[in-house]
Amino acid sequence: MTRYPAPELKDLPEDMRARIPEVQEKSGFVPNVFLALARRPAEWRAFFAYHDALMLKEDGSLTKGEREMIVTATSAANQCLYCVVAHGAILRIYEKKPLVADRWR
């Protein structure tokens, strides 16, 4: 993030300024990837559209926690420590279990 500094929240388009605090309120933090992508609003919007289509849909048989568990396990299989930590934190919040993300093996 030092090579390409993240933009200030106040400098972002309105839809992005509204969405980032919503994420922070729900999860307790703002994932760095959200701010990194915010430098390019069209890509940021595409990322969130895809995220929302997969993770926030109302139909289907998986809970939000189960979906987050799949993302966490996939991140571990892909050896992406950043994603494991970020999605593991959200998984712990959704499931209200502090160790659930650490039991993937």
C-alpha positions as a Markdown table, in Angstrom:
| # | Residue | x | y | z |
|---|---|---|---|---|
| 1 | Met | 0.0 | 0.0 | 0.0 |
| 2 | Thr | 3.0 | 2.3 | 0.2 |
| 3 | Arg | 3.7 | 2.4 | -3.5 |
| 4 | Tyr | 0.2 | 3.4 | -4.3 |
| 5 | Pro | -1.3 | 5.2 | -1.3 |
| 6 | Ala | -4.9 | 4.6 | -0.6 |
| 7 | Pro | -7.2 | 7.5 | -1.3 |
| 8 | Glu | -8.8 | 9.4 | 1.6 |
| 9 | Leu | -12.4 | 8.5 | 2.3 |
| 10 | Lys | -13.5 | 12.1 | 1.8 |
| 11 | Asp | -12.1 | 12.1 | -1.8 |
| 12 | Leu | -14.1 | 9.1 | -3.0 |
| 13 | Pro | -17.4 | 9.1 | -4.9 |
| 14 | Glu | -20.5 | 9.1 | -2.7 |
| 15 | Asp | -21.4 | 5.5 | -3.2 |
| 16 | Met | -18.0 | 4.4 | -2.1 |
| 17 | Arg | -17.9 | 6.8 | 0.8 |
| 18 | Ala | -21.2 | 5.2 | 2.0 |
| 19 | Arg | -20.2 | 1.6 | 1.5 |
| 20 | Ile | -16.8 | 1.5 | 3.2 |
| 21 | Pro | -18.1 | 2.6 | 6.6 |
| 22 | Glu | -20.9 | 0.0 | 6.4 |
| 23 | Val | -18.3 | -2.7 | 6.0 |
| 24 | Gln | -16.3 | -1.3 | 8.9 |
| 25 | Glu | -19.4 | -1.2 | 11.1 |
| 26 | Lys | -20.2 | -4.8 | 10.4 |
| 27 | Ser | -16.8 | -6.3 | 10.6 |
| 28 | Gly | -14.9 | -3.9 | 12.9 |
| 29 | Phe | -12.3 | -3.1 | 10.3 |
| 30 | Val | -11.8 | -1.9 | 6.7 |
| 31 | Pro | -10.0 | -4.5 | 4.6 |
| 32 | Asn | -7.0 | -3.0 | 2.9 |
| 33 | Val | -8.1 | -4.4 | -0.5 |
| 34 | Phe | -11.2 | -2.1 | -0.3 |
| 35 | Leu | -9.0 | 1.0 | -0.1 |
| 36 | Ala | -6.5 | -0.3 | -2.6 |
| 37 | Leu | -9.2 | -0.9 | -5.2 |
| 38 | Ala | -10.8 | 2.5 | -4.3 |
| 39 | Arg | -8.1 | 4.2 | -6.5 |
| 40 | Arg | -10.0 | 2.8 | -9.5 |
| 41 | Pro | -13.7 | 3.2 | -8.8 |
| 42 | Ala | -15.0 | 1.1 | -11.7 |
| 43 | Glu | -12.9 | -1.9 | -10.5 |
| 44 | Trp | -14.0 | -1.2 | -6.9 |
| 45 | Arg | -17.7 | -1.3 | -8.0 |
| 46 | Ala | -17.2 | -4.5 | -10.0 |
| 47 | Phe | -15.5 | -6.2 | -7.0 |
| 48 | Phe | -18.4 | -5.3 | -4.7 |
| 49 | Ala | -21.0 | -6.3 | -7.3 |
| 50 | Tyr | -19.4 | -9.7 | -7.5 |
| 51 | His | -18.9 | -9.9 | -3.7 |
| 52 | Asp | -22.6 | -9.0 | -3.2 |
| 53 | Ala | -23.8 | -11.5 | -5.8 |
| 54 | Leu | -22.0 | -14.3 | -4.0 |
| 55 | Met | -22.0 | -13.4 | -0.4 |
| 56 | Leu | -25.1 | -11.4 | 0.2 |
| 57 | Lys | -27.7 | -13.3 | -1.7 |
| 58 | Glu | -30.9 | -14.2 | 0.2 |
| 59 | Asp | -31.5 | -17.5 | -1.6 |
| 60 | Gly | -29.5 | -20.7 | -1.3 |
| 61 | Ser | -29.0 | -23.1 | 1.6 |
| 62 | Leu | -25.7 | -21.7 | 2.9 |
| 63 | Thr | -25.5 | -19.3 | 5.8 |
| 64 | Lys | -23.3 | -16.2 | 5.7 |
| 65 | Gly | -20.9 | -18.0 | 8.0 |
| 66 | Glu | -20.8 | -21.1 | 5.8 |
| 67 | Arg | -20.1 | -18.9 | 2.8 |
| 68 | Glu | -17.3 | -17.1 | 4.7 |
| 69 | Met | -15.9 | -20.4 | 5.8 |
| 70 | Ile | -15.6 | -21.5 | 2.1 |
| 71 | Val | -13.8 | -18.3 | 1.3 |
| 72 | Thr | -11.4 | -18.7 | 4.3 |
| 73 | Ala | -10.6 | -22.3 | 3.4 |
| 74 | Thr | -10.1 | -21.4 | -0.3 |
| 75 | Ser | -7.8 | -18.6 | 0.7 |
| 76 | Ala | -5.8 | -21.1 | 2.9 |
| 77 | Ala | -5.6 | -23.5 | 0.0 |
| 78 | Asn | -4.3 | -20.6 | -2.2 |
| 79 | Gln | -1.8 | -19.7 | 0.5 |
| 80 | Cys | -3.1 | -16.1 | 0.7 |
| 81 | Leu | -2.4 | -15.2 | 4.3 |
| 82 | Tyr | -4.0 | -11.7 | 3.9 |
| 83 | Cys | -7.3 | -13.3 | 2.8 |
| 84 | Val | -7.2 | -16.0 | 5.4 |
| 85 | Val | -6.8 | -13.3 | 8.1 |
| 86 | Ala | -9.4 | -11.0 | 6.7 |
| 87 | His | -12.0 | -13.6 | 6.0 |
| 88 | Gly | -11.2 | -15.6 | 9.1 |
| 89 | Ala | -12.0 | -12.4 | 11.2 |
| 90 | Ile | -15.3 | -12.0 | 9.4 |
| 91 | Leu | -16.1 | -15.7 | 9.9 |
| 92 | Arg | -15.5 | -15.4 | 13.6 |
| 93 | Ile | -17.9 | -12.5 | 13.8 |
| 94 | Tyr | -20.6 | -14.2 | 11.8 |
| 95 | Glu | -20.3 | -17.5 | 13.7 |
| 96 | Lys | -19.7 | -15.9 | 17.1 |
| 97 | Lys | -16.9 | -18.4 | 17.7 |
| 98 | Pro | -13.5 | -17.1 | 18.3 |
| 99 | Leu | -11.6 | -20.2 | 17.1 |
| 100 | Val | -13.8 | -21.4 | 14.2 |
| 101 | Ala | -11.5 | -20.0 | 11.5 |
| 102 | Asp | -8.5 | -21.8 | 13.0 |
| 103 | Arg | -10.0 | -25.3 | 12.7 |
| 104 | Trp | -9.7 | -25.7 | 8.9 |
| 105 | Arg | -7.6 | -28.9 | 9.0 |
